[in-house]
Amino acid sequence: MSAAGLRVAPTKGFLLNFKRRVKFIEEGYELLSMKRDELSKLLKDYLEDLKAAREEVGREMEGVMVKFRSIYALLGSDAIDSYAAAVPKDLEITVLPKSVMGVIVPYIKITQTVDVKDKFGPVIRHAANEIYTVLKQLLKLTDVESRIEIIADELERTNRMVNALEKVVIPNMKKNIKYIEDLLDEDMLEEFTRLKIVRRLLYERRGE
């Protein structure tokens, strides 16, 4: 026999196993619901961080560009190029995996900084340090934006799963349980009716 596309055996053993499956799926649904809620909260926090980071970077970037244009106009392009070429090391970063609520997101780590201490005059050194500060903020901004994109995708996927379980899978399985229980009730009623008939026949034969 079948119900809602499911092959069922109208036995108490089958019903018991099927109820266990439904309970397991309901527990999974509850865990996914909790995960969805936590991801939603996390995404909201990240969006607030992103807004604050963008505002901070915008302010810092504007100040740095004004100062850099002044230095560029004062010293000229050749001097600026010479200072840039004299920097001994490049900035190096590494993108590492990090687990957030079971979701792997990128984590940007600076592995090598640019050191301009005792190499240039105070004006250039101060400007370089400010540019480096803004660069670190831009990396943080990129970090947060990447996490938001990944968390948003995971939230959408989790939400689809939760909705499918809540609106389709679990209701259908509960309908199947009701269907099996009805079959067992019908079988019990038929068995009870047969027993009554047999008992009546036996009683009638004894009375002959």
C-alpha positions as CSV (number, residue, x, y, z in Angstrom):
1,M,0.0,0.0,0.0
2,S,1.1,3.6,-0.5
3,A,0.3,7.1,0.8
4,A,1.6,10.4,-0.7
5,G,4.0,8.4,-2.8
6,L,5.3,6.4,0.1
7,R,5.2,2.6,0.2
8,V,3.9,1.6,3.6
9,A,3.3,-1.6,5.4
10,P,0.3,-1.4,7.7
11,T,2.1,-2.9,10.7
12,K,2.8,-1.6,14.2
13,G,6.5,-2.2,13.7
14,F,6.5,-0.1,10.5
15,L,4.5,2.6,12.2
16,L,6.9,2.7,15.2
17,N,9.9,3.1,12.9
18,F,8.2,5.7,10.8
19,K,7.4,7.8,13.9
20,R,11.0,7.6,14.9
21,R,12.0,8.9,11.5
22,V,9.5,11.8,11.9
23,K,10.9,12.6,15.3
24,F,14.4,12.6,14.0
25,I,13.4,15.0,11.2
26,E,11.6,17.2,13.6
27,E,14.7,17.5,15.7
28,G,16.7,18.4,12.6
29,Y,14.1,21.0,11.8
30,E,14.5,22.5,15.2
31,L,18.3,22.7,14.9
32,L,18.0,24.2,11.4
33,S,15.5,26.8,12.8
34,M,18.0,27.7,15.5
35,K,20.8,27.9,13.0
36,R,18.6,30.2,10.8
37,D,17.9,32.5,13.7
38,E,21.6,32.7,14.7
39,L,22.7,33.3,11.1
40,S,20.1,36.1,10.8
41,K,21.3,37.7,13.9
42,L,24.9,37.3,12.8
43,L,24.2,38.8,9.4
44,K,22.5,41.8,11.1
45,D,25.6,42.4,13.2
46,Y,27.9,42.1,10.2
47,L,25.8,44.6,8.3
48,E,26.0,47.1,11.2
49,D,29.8,46.5,11.3
50,L,30.0,47.1,7.5
51,K,28.1,50.4,7.8
52,A,30.4,51.6,10.5
53,A,33.5,50.4,8.7
54,R,32.5,52.2,5.5
55,E,31.8,55.4,7.3
56,E,35.2,55.2,9.0
57,V,37.1,54.4,5.9
58,G,35.3,57.2,4.0
59,R,36.4,59.8,6.6
60,E,39.9,58.5,6.8
61,M,40.3,58.2,3.0
62,E,39.2,61.7,2.5
63,G,41.7,63.1,5.0
64,V,44.5,61.0,3.6
65,M,43.8,62.0,0.0
66,V,43.8,65.7,0.9
67,K,47.1,65.4,2.7
68,F,48.7,63.2,-0.1
69,R,47.7,65.7,-2.8
70,S,49.4,68.5,-0.8
71,I,52.6,66.4,-0.4
72,Y,52.5,65.4,-4.1
73,A,52.2,69.0,-5.2
74,L,55.0,70.0,-2.9
75,L,57.5,67.3,-3.7
76,G,56.6,66.3,-7.2
77,S,56.1,62.9,-8.8
78,D,59.8,61.9,-9.1
79,A,60.4,62.4,-5.3
80,I,57.2,60.4,-4.5
81,D,58.3,57.6,-6.8
82,S,61.7,57.5,-5.2
83,Y,60.3,57.2,-1.7
84,A,58.0,54.4,-2.9
85,A,60.9,52.5,-4.4
86,A,62.9,52.9,-1.2
87,V,60.4,50.9,0.8
88,P,62.2,47.6,1.6
89,K,59.2,45.3,1.8
90,D,55.8,44.9,0.3
91,L,52.6,44.4,2.3
92,E,51.7,40.7,2.4
93,I,48.4,39.2,3.4
94,T,47.1,35.6,3.8
95,V,43.5,34.6,3.5
96,L,42.7,31.9,6.1
97,P,39.5,29.9,6.6
98,K,37.4,30.5,9.7
99,S,34.4,28.7,10.9
100,V,31.4,30.8,11.9
101,M,28.3,28.9,12.9
102,G,29.6,26.0,10.9
103,V,30.1,28.1,7.8
104,I,33.6,28.6,6.4
105,V,34.3,32.3,5.8
106,P,37.6,34.0,4.7
107,Y,39.7,35.7,7.3
108,I,42.3,38.2,6.1
109,K,45.5,38.3,8.1
110,I,48.4,40.6,7.5
111,T,51.6,38.5,7.5
112,Q,54.1,41.2,6.5
113,T,53.8,44.9,7.3
114,V,55.5,47.9,5.6
115,D,57.9,49.5,8.0
116,V,58.9,53.1,7.2
117,K,60.3,54.0,10.6
118,D,63.6,55.9,10.5
119,K,63.6,55.8,6.7
120,F,62.0,59.0,5.6
121,G,61.4,62.5,6.9
122,P,58.5,63.1,9.4
123,V,56.1,64.4,6.8
124,I,56.4,61.4,4.5
125,R,56.6,59.0,7.4
126,H,53.4,60.4,8.9
127,A,51.6,60.3,5.5
128,A,52.7,56.7,4.9
129,N,51.5,55.6,8.3
130,E,48.1,57.2,7.6
131,I,47.9,55.4,4.2
132,Y,48.8,52.1,5.9
133,T,46.0,52.7,8.5
134,V,43.5,53.3,5.8
135,L,44.7,50.2,3.9
136,K,44.2,48.0,6.9
137,Q,40.7,49.4,7.2
138,L,40.0,48.6,3.6
139,L,41.1,45.0,4.2
140,K,38.8,44.8,7.2
141,L,36.0,46.2,5.0
142,T,36.7,43.5,2.4
143,D,36.8,40.9,5.1
144,V,33.3,41.9,6.4
145,E,31.8,42.1,2.9
146,S,33.1,38.6,2.0
147,R,31.6,37.2,5.2
148,I,28.3,38.9,4.6
149,E,28.0,37.4,1.1
150,I,28.8,33.9,2.4
151,I,26.5,34.2,5.5
152,A,23.7,35.6,3.4
153,D,23.9,32.6,0.9
154,E,24.0,30.1,3.8
155,L,21.0,31.9,5.4
156,E,19.0,31.6,2.2
157,R,19.9,27.9,1.8
158,T,19.0,27.2,5.5
159,N,15.8,29.1,5.2
160,R,14.7,27.1,2.1
161,M,15.4,23.9,4.0
162,V,13.5,25.0,7.1
163,N,10.5,26.1,5.0
164,A,10.5,22.8,3.0
165,L,10.6,20.8,6.3
166,E,7.9,22.9,7.9
167,K,5.5,23.2,5.0
168,V,6.0,20.0,3.0
169,V,8.1,17.2,4.5
170,I,6.9,17.1,8.1
171,P,3.2,17.6,7.2
172,N,3.3,14.9,4.6
173,M,5.0,12.5,6.9
174,K,2.4,13.2,9.6
175,K,-0.3,12.5,7.0
176,N,1.3,9.2,6.3
177,I,1.3,8.4,10.0
178,K,-2.4,9.1,10.1
179,Y,-2.9,7.0,7.0
180,I,-1.0,4.1,8.6
181,E,-2.9,4.4,11.9
182,D,-6.2,4.4,10.0
183,L,-5.2,1.2,8.1
184,L,-4.3,-0.4,11.4
185,D,-7.6,0.7,12.9
186,E,-9.4,-0.8,9.9
187,D,-7.5,-4.1,10.2
188,M,-8.2,-4.2,14.0
189,L,-11.9,-3.6,13.3
190,E,-12.0,-6.3,10.6
191,E,-10.2,-8.7,12.9
192,F,-12.6,-7.9,15.7
193,T,-15.6,-8.4,13.4
194,R,-14.2,-11.8,12.1
195,L,-13.7,-13.0,15.7
196,K,-17.3,-12.1,16.6
197,I,-18.5,-14.0,13.6
198,V,-16.4,-17.0,14.4
199,R,-17.5,-17.0,18.0
200,R,-21.1,-16.7,17.0
201,L,-20.7,-19.7,14.6
202,L,-19.0,-21.7,17.3
203,Y,-21.8,-20.8,19.7
204,E,-24.5,-21.8,17.2
205,R,-22.8,-25.1,16.5
206,R,-22.6,-26.0,20.2
207,G,-26.3,-25.3,20.5
208,E,-27.3,-27.7,17.7
